[in-house]
Amino acid sequence: MAKILIIEDETAISNLLRMALTDEGYQCVCAFDGEQAATIIGEQPLFDLVLLDVMLPKTDGFELIQYINTYEIPTIFLTAKVNVEDKVKGLKLGAEDYVTKPFEIAELLARVERVLRRYNKTVTQICFRDLQIDLDARTVTKNNEPIALTAKEFDLLVLFLRNKNKALYRSSLYTKVWGDYYDGDSRTVDLHVQRMRKKVGLENVIVPVYKIGYKLEETL
């Protein structure tokens, strides 16, 4: 699981980034000014990626990235500064990418994944109990025996595995897997979840949550 430091002083944007990245299976830590970020990196430098705003209190992003570079952590600038001169400056200072606000979450997630792949930081396989999931090949095996899942069943399984012990709303499952507006009809989600968990043998692990949806329960 890749660990990402979000350095953003606007709480709403920071929360949006944290939720979106967490839903994708990333571990996130947030900092809200340059000095706090520098302290966090100094105390726990094992981050795989930094998302860095430019206009920060106390220490701005252009100054902070020079400190981040000493830890060899790849950085993506995420900022409202749209001038070409600022973009060039950010890239020359060592940023892997420069994303301007407002941004689309889907595009940002793709850019994050691209940078992590470049540094071999992405997870390409997930193991859970006797299951092995290959995210690139989109295959599932159980005790080295292949399990035939549909595309939607595969996406549901990965979503649950990335959100262990977290109740997932049917509306969220539908939106993330089907990419469409959820109209309140739960039959599609329920049918696919039931088929998927039976195929992979997780009937007692992926369980219904009353009036919400489902949760993958992982016990120690």
C-alpha positions in Angstrom: 0.0 0.0 0.0 1.5 3.3 -1.1 1.8 6.0 1.5 1.0 9.6 0.4 1.6 12.9 2.2 -1.0 15.5 1.3 0.2 19.1 1.9 -2.7 21.4 1.4 -3.9 24.3 3.6 -7.5 24.3 2.4 -9.3 21.8 4.6 -12.1 21.0 2.1 -9.6 20.1 -0.7 -7.4 18.2 1.8 -10.4 16.1 2.9 -11.5 15.5 -0.7 -8.0 14.2 -1.6 -7.7 12.1 1.4 -11.1 10.4 0.9 -10.5 9.8 -2.8 -7.1 8.4 -2.3 -8.1 6.3 0.7 -11.0 4.8 -1.4 -8.3 3.7 -3.9 -6.4 1.9 -1.2 -3.7 4.5 -0.5 -2.6 5.4 3.1 -2.7 9.1 3.6 -1.2 11.7 6.0 -2.2 15.3 5.9 -0.3 18.5 6.6 -1.7 22.0 6.4 1.3 24.2 6.3 5.0 24.0 5.2 6.5 23.8 8.6 4.2 21.0 9.7 4.9 19.1 6.5 8.7 19.4 7.0 8.3 18.1 10.6 6.2 15.1 9.5 8.7 14.2 6.7 11.6 14.6 9.1 10.0 12.3 11.7 8.6 9.7 9.2 10.2 10.1 5.8 9.0 6.8 4.3 6.4 8.3 2.0 6.0 7.1 -1.5 4.6 10.3 -2.9 3.8 13.9 -1.9 0.9 16.0 -3.2 2.1 19.6 -2.6 0.3 22.9 -2.8 2.4 25.9 -3.7 0.7 28.7 -1.8 1.1 27.4 1.8 1.4 29.2 5.1 4.9 29.6 6.7 6.9 27.8 4.0 5.6 27.8 0.4 5.7 24.8 -1.9 8.6 25.9 -4.1 10.8 26.2 -1.0 9.5 23.0 0.6 10.1 20.8 -2.5 13.8 21.4 -2.2 13.7 19.9 1.3 11.5 17.0 0.1 14.0 16.3 -2.6 16.7 15.5 0.0 14.5 12.5 1.0 14.1 11.5 -2.7 10.3 11.4 -2.5 8.5 12.1 -5.8 6.2 15.1 -5.7 3.2 16.3 -7.6 2.4 20.0 -7.4 -1.3 20.7 -6.9 -2.0 24.4 -7.1 -4.0 27.3 -8.3 -0.9 29.0 -9.8 -1.6 28.5 -13.5 1.1 30.7 -15.1 3.5 28.9 -17.4 6.4 30.4 -15.5 5.2 28.8 -12.3 4.7 25.4 -14.0 8.2 25.6 -15.5 9.7 26.6 -12.1 7.9 23.7 -10.3 9.1 21.1 -12.9 12.7 22.5 -12.8 12.7 22.2 -9.0 12.1 18.5 -9.5 8.3 17.9 -9.4 7.1 14.8 -11.3 3.9 16.6 -12.4 2.1 19.9 -12.0 -1.7 19.8 -11.7 -3.7 23.0 -11.6 -6.9 23.7 -9.7 -9.7 23.1 -10.2 -9.0 19.5 -11.1 -10.9 16.3 -11.9 -10.3 13.6 -9.2 -10.2 10.8 -11.8 -7.5 12.6 -13.7 -5.5 13.3 -10.5 -5.8 9.6 -9.5 -4.4 8.6 -12.9 -1.5 11.0 -12.5 -0.8 9.6 -9.0 -0.8 6.0 -10.3 1.5 7.0 -13.2 4.1 8.5 -10.9 3.9 5.6 -8.5 4.3 3.1 -11.3 7.4 5.1 -12.5 8.9 4.5 -9.1 7.6 0.9 -8.8 5.5 2.0 -5.8 2.2 0.6 -7.0 0.7 -2.6 -5.7 0.0 -5.0 -8.5 -1.1 -8.0 -6.4 -3.3 -8.4 -3.4 -3.3 -11.5 -1.2 -6.1 -12.2 1.2 -6.3 -15.5 3.0 -6.1 -18.1 0.2 -6.9 -15.6 -2.6 -4.3 -14.0 -4.9 -5.5 -11.1 -7.0 -3.4 -9.8 -9.9 -4.5 -6.2 -10.5 -2.7 -5.9 -13.9 -3.9 -9.2 -15.4 -7.3 -8.8 -13.5 -7.2 -12.5 -12.5 -8.1 -14.2 -9.2 -6.8 -17.5 -8.0 -7.6 -19.5 -4.9 -4.9 -22.0 -3.8 -3.4 -21.4 -7.3 -6.7 -22.5 -8.9 -8.3 -19.8 -11.2 -11.6 -18.3 -10.3 -13.8 -16.9 -13.1 -15.1 -13.5 -12.1 -16.9 -11.0 -14.3 -15.4 -7.6 -14.7 -17.9 -6.1 -12.2 -17.3 -8.9 -9.7 -13.6 -8.4 -9.9 -14.0 -4.6 -9.3 -16.2 -5.3 -6.3 -13.8 -7.7 -4.8 -10.9 -5.3 -5.2 -13.0 -2.5 -3.7 -13.8 -4.5 -0.6 -10.2 -5.6 -0.2 -9.0 -2.0 -0.3 -11.6 -1.0 2.3 -11.4 -3.7 4.9 -13.6 -3.3 8.0 -15.3 -0.3 6.4 -19.0 -0.2 5.7 -19.5 0.6 2.0 -22.9 2.1 0.9 -24.7 0.5 -2.0 -24.7 3.8 -3.7 -20.9 4.1 -3.4 -20.4 0.5 -4.7 -22.7 1.2 -7.7 -21.0 4.5 -8.6 -17.5 3.2 -8.3 -18.0 -0.1 -10.1 -20.7 0.8 -12.6 -19.7 4.5 -13.0 -23.3 5.6 -13.2 -25.9 7.4 -11.0 -27.4 5.1 -8.3 -31.2 5.2 -8.6 -31.9 3.4 -5.3 -32.5 0.0 -6.8 -30.3 -2.3 -4.7 -30.9 -5.5 -6.7 -28.0 -5.1 -9.1 -25.5 -4.5 -6.4 -26.8 -7.2 -4.1 -26.9 -9.8 -6.9 -23.3 -9.1 -8.0 -22.0 -9.1 -4.4 -23.7 -12.3 -3.6 -22.3 -14.1 -6.7 -18.8 -12.7 -6.2 -18.5 -13.7 -2.5 -19.8 -17.2 -3.2 -17.3 -17.7 -6.0 -14.4 -16.6 -3.9 -15.6 -18.3 -0.7 -16.1 -15.1 1.4 -19.8 -15.5 2.2 -19.1 -15.0 5.9 -16.5 -12.3 5.4 -18.2 -9.9 3.1 -21.4 -9.3 5.2 -24.5 -7.1 4.9 -24.7 -3.9 6.9 -28.2 -3.0 7.8 -29.6 0.0 5.7 -26.1 0.7 4.4 -24.6 -2.0 2.2 -21.7 -4.4 2.8 -18.5 -4.7 4.7 -15.5 -7.0 4.5 -14.7 -8.0 8.0 -11.1 -8.8 8.7 -10.4 -10.2 12.2 -7.0 -10.5 13.7 
